[in-house]
Structures are given as structure tokens and as C-alpha cells.
Amino acid sequence: MDFKMKTNIKNASRGILILLTVVLTVFMVACSNSDMRSWVASQYGITVNVQVVTVASNTTAHKWVSGDFNSYQINQLNDAASNDYDISIAGNPTTKYNCHSYAWHYQNINNIHWINDPVEFRKNHVISSNPASNTIPSSVQNGDRVDYYNSGSDRPHSAVVINKSSTRPFASKWSFGGLYLHKPTDTPYNDGVVSYSAQFGYYRVSSYM
């Protein structure tokens, strides 16, 4: 293969990756379980089957039954996230669980529950509310939860403070994307592509299962 052909292939691959990154960033900003299943079915031909169940704090969740990404799709999704954000991969993309479930329900890559609204988990556990920033308040401890929000009904994302002293102190699951370690504001939920989470609410709660 000559240099020109290699360059054309490389440029084409880069273009596909950039396009995929834009599409995924727009979609991952906030999606319900039904939105996720519809999108995955239309884009990947994957049928995701779930059961509606009740988990801790009387919260409705969608329990994963079947339907998930293959290794090629996983690599594609991770590459798209890594292309735009300074992340470390802690868990691969999956349709099984989302950010709210990971942060509030079960902090494990074997989680199989998708939670659309963790409002019941947040009640009476707030520590502080601050403008979105990479500076974590001194009162916050490792293990505290983070609510990315603009208003009572506009709360697109949740994260966990994993290591305050790290350059990537937060861990969060990006919709059907991966579980990533990242800076607080270096996410699809802060860069203004679709929305901008202006506030961080910090919470201290017991582990839920």
C-alpha cells in the first residue's frame, strides 16, 4: 500500500471517528432507558431487553436481560470518548447500567440496572451545592456522590468522587458509553454540546444495593 493510500485511509478513519464522537456526545448528554434502547436498535441493530423492577429507596429501574455491544463496538465507543475527553477507562461501554445507577445504586461494572431518575436517593443527603468547577470543596470526601444539574428537573448526570487528589477525581458512566475517570467538568455534560450543567450538588450517602 503506497503512502497516498495510507494517508487517505487514515484521514477517512479520522473523519468517521470525529462524526461518531459528535453523534455520541449529543446522544449521551441525557437519555432514558427507552431512548437508549431505541437508539442502540436503530444504530447497531441490537435489541436490548429489560424488566422493570424496584430497587433501593423505592426507585424504579430497568433490569438488563439481554442485548449488548460486541468487542468492535466497545472499542469504537471508547475511541470516540477518548478522542474528545481526557479520560481513563474504568469499565467498557454497555447497555446494562447508566450514570445514575452507578453513582447511587451499585458502584460495580457488573451492575445491571438502569435508573432514569435517582431523586429518592438524593433526599436529605446533600453536603453542598457549588457552581460546576474542577475545584472540589474541602468538605467533600472520597465516595461522595455528585449531581450535575441546572434545575429541579434538569439533572442529566451523576458521578462519584473516587480520589480527590487525582487529576481525574470523578468516576461516572456515560449513558451507554463506558465508565470513565475524568476531571469534574471534562464531560459531555459540561461542554455545551447540548446542555451545560451549571451546578454540582455533593451528597454523602450509604452504599445501596
C-alpha positions as CSV (number, residue, x, y, z in Angstrom):
1,M,0.0,0.0,0.0
2,D,1.5,3.3,-1.0
3,F,1.8,6.4,1.2
4,K,-1.1,8.3,-0.5
5,M,-3.5,5.4,0.0
6,K,-2.4,5.0,3.6
7,T,-3.0,8.7,4.2
8,N,-6.4,8.6,2.6
9,I,-7.5,5.7,4.7
10,K,-6.1,7.4,7.8
11,N,-8.0,10.6,7.0
12,A,-11.2,8.7,6.3
13,S,-10.9,6.9,9.6
14,R,-10.3,10.1,11.4
15,G,-13.4,11.7,9.8
16,I,-15.6,8.7,10.8
17,L,-14.3,8.9,14.4
18,I,-15.0,12.7,14.6
19,L,-18.5,12.2,13.2
20,L,-19.1,9.3,15.7
21,T,-17.8,11.4,18.5
22,V,-20.3,14.2,17.7
23,V,-23.2,11.8,17.4
24,L,-22.4,10.0,20.6
25,T,-21.7,13.2,22.6
26,V,-25.1,14.7,21.6
27,F,-26.9,11.5,22.5
28,M,-25.1,10.7,25.7
29,V,-25.9,14.0,27.3
30,A,-29.1,12.7,28.7
31,C,-31.1,9.7,27.8
32,S,-33.7,7.5,29.4
33,N,-33.6,3.7,29.1
34,S,-36.2,3.7,26.4
35,D,-34.2,6.3,24.4
36,M,-31.1,4.2,24.8
37,R,-32.8,1.1,23.6
38,S,-34.3,2.8,20.6
39,W,-31.0,4.4,19.6
40,V,-29.0,1.2,20.0
41,A,-31.6,-0.7,18.0
42,S,-31.5,1.8,15.1
43,Q,-27.7,2.4,15.0
44,Y,-26.4,-1.1,15.9
45,G,-29.3,-3.4,15.3
46,I,-29.1,-4.6,18.9
47,T,-32.3,-5.4,20.7
48,V,-31.9,-4.7,24.4
49,N,-34.4,-6.5,26.6
50,V,-35.2,-5.3,30.2
51,Q,-37.5,-5.9,33.1
52,V,-39.0,-3.0,35.1
53,V,-38.1,-3.6,38.8
54,T,-37.9,-1.6,42.1
55,V,-34.6,-1.2,43.8
56,A,-33.5,0.6,47.0
57,S,-35.2,3.8,48.0
58,N,-38.4,2.6,46.2
59,T,-36.8,3.6,42.9
60,T,-37.9,2.3,39.6
61,A,-35.1,0.7,37.5
62,H,-34.8,-1.2,34.2
63,K,-33.0,-4.5,34.9
64,W,-31.0,-5.7,31.9
65,V,-31.9,-9.1,30.5
66,S,-30.1,-9.3,27.1
67,G,-28.6,-7.3,24.2
68,D,-25.2,-5.6,24.4
69,F,-22.3,-4.4,22.3
70,N,-19.6,-6.6,20.8
71,S,-15.9,-6.0,21.1
72,Y,-15.6,-3.9,18.0
73,Q,-18.4,-1.6,19.0
74,I,-16.9,-1.3,22.5
75,N,-13.6,-0.2,21.1
76,Q,-15.4,2.2,18.7
77,L,-17.3,3.8,21.6
78,N,-14.2,4.1,23.8
79,D,-12.2,5.6,21.0
80,A,-15.0,8.2,20.4
81,A,-14.9,9.2,24.1
82,S,-11.1,9.3,24.2
83,N,-11.0,11.4,21.1
84,D,-12.6,14.4,22.8
85,Y,-12.1,13.9,26.6
86,D,-9.2,13.4,28.9
87,I,-10.3,10.1,30.4
88,S,-9.1,6.8,31.9
89,I,-11.3,3.8,31.1
90,A,-12.5,2.0,34.2
91,G,-15.3,0.0,32.6
92,N,-16.3,-0.7,29.0
93,P,-19.4,0.7,27.2
94,T,-22.6,-1.4,28.0
95,T,-26.3,-1.1,27.8
96,K,-26.7,-2.6,31.2
97,Y,-26.4,0.4,33.5
98,N,-26.1,4.2,33.4
99,C,-24.6,7.0,35.4
100,H,-27.4,7.3,38.0
101,S,-27.4,3.6,38.7
102,Y,-23.6,3.5,39.1
103,A,-23.4,6.6,41.4
104,W,-26.4,5.9,43.6
105,H,-27.3,2.2,43.4
106,Y,-24.3,-0.1,42.8
107,Q,-20.7,1.0,42.0
108,N,-19.6,-2.0,40.1
109,I,-19.1,-2.9,36.5
110,N,-21.4,-5.9,37.0
111,N,-24.3,-3.5,37.6
112,I,-27.3,-4.5,35.5
113,H,-29.8,-1.7,36.5
114,W,-30.6,1.5,34.5
115,I,-32.1,4.3,36.6
116,N,-33.8,7.2,34.9
117,D,-34.3,9.3,38.0
118,P,-32.4,8.9,41.3
119,V,-34.4,11.6,43.1
120,E,-35.2,9.4,46.1
121,F,-31.5,8.6,46.7
122,R,-30.7,12.3,46.9
123,K,-33.2,13.2,49.6
124,N,-31.7,14.5,52.9
125,H,-28.1,13.7,51.9
126,V,-26.8,17.0,50.4
127,I,-23.5,18.4,51.7
128,S,-23.1,21.4,49.4
129,S,-24.1,22.9,46.1
130,N,-21.5,24.8,44.1
131,P,-21.0,26.2,40.6
132,A,-19.5,23.5,38.3
133,S,-15.8,23.6,38.8
134,N,-12.7,21.4,38.8
135,T,-12.0,22.6,42.3
136,I,-13.7,20.1,44.8
137,P,-15.0,21.7,48.1
138,S,-12.9,20.9,51.1
139,S,-15.9,19.3,52.9
140,V,-16.3,16.7,50.2
141,Q,-14.8,13.2,50.8
142,N,-13.9,10.3,48.5
143,G,-17.0,8.3,48.0
144,D,-19.4,11.2,47.9
145,R,-21.9,11.4,45.1
146,V,-22.2,14.3,42.6
147,D,-25.3,15.6,41.0
148,Y,-24.8,17.5,37.8
149,Y,-27.8,19.9,37.5
150,N,-29.3,23.1,36.3
151,S,-32.7,22.9,37.9
152,G,-35.0,20.5,39.7
153,S,-36.0,18.7,36.5
154,D,-32.7,19.2,34.5
155,R,-30.3,16.8,36.2
156,P,-28.6,14.9,33.3
157,H,-25.7,13.2,35.1
158,S,-24.3,11.7,38.3
159,A,-20.8,10.9,39.3
160,V,-18.7,9.6,42.3
161,V,-15.7,11.2,43.9
162,I,-13.1,8.5,43.6
163,N,-9.9,10.3,44.5
164,K,-9.8,14.0,45.4
165,S,-6.0,14.1,44.9
166,S,-6.1,12.6,41.4
167,T,-6.0,14.6,38.1
168,R,-9.2,12.6,37.3
169,P,-11.0,12.6,40.6
170,F,-14.5,11.6,39.3
171,A,-15.8,8.3,38.1
172,S,-19.0,8.2,36.0
173,K,-20.8,6.1,33.4
174,W,-21.6,8.0,30.3
175,S,-25.0,6.7,29.3
176,F,-24.4,3.5,27.1
177,G,-20.7,4.6,26.9
178,G,-18.0,3.5,29.3
179,L,-17.3,4.0,32.9
180,Y,-14.6,6.7,32.9
181,L,-12.4,8.5,35.3
182,H,-12.3,12.2,34.4
183,K,-12.0,15.8,35.6
184,P,-15.2,17.2,37.0
185,T,-16.0,19.5,34.1
186,D,-14.4,17.4,31.3
187,T,-17.6,15.6,30.2
188,P,-20.3,15.7,27.6
189,Y,-22.5,17.1,30.3
190,N,-20.4,20.3,30.7
191,D,-19.0,21.2,27.3
192,G,-22.2,22.8,26.0
193,V,-22.8,20.5,23.0
194,V,-26.4,20.0,24.1
195,S,-26.6,21.3,27.7
196,Y,-24.3,22.7,30.3
197,S,-24.5,21.5,33.9
198,A,-24.0,24.8,35.8
199,Q,-24.1,23.3,39.3
200,F,-22.6,20.4,41.2
201,G,-24.5,19.0,44.2
202,Y,-22.4,16.9,46.5
203,Y,-24.0,14.2,48.6
204,R,-22.9,11.7,51.3
205,V,-25.0,8.5,51.4
206,S,-24.6,4.9,52.4
207,S,-24.0,2.3,49.7
208,Y,-27.1,0.9,48.1
209,M,-27.8,-2.5,46.6
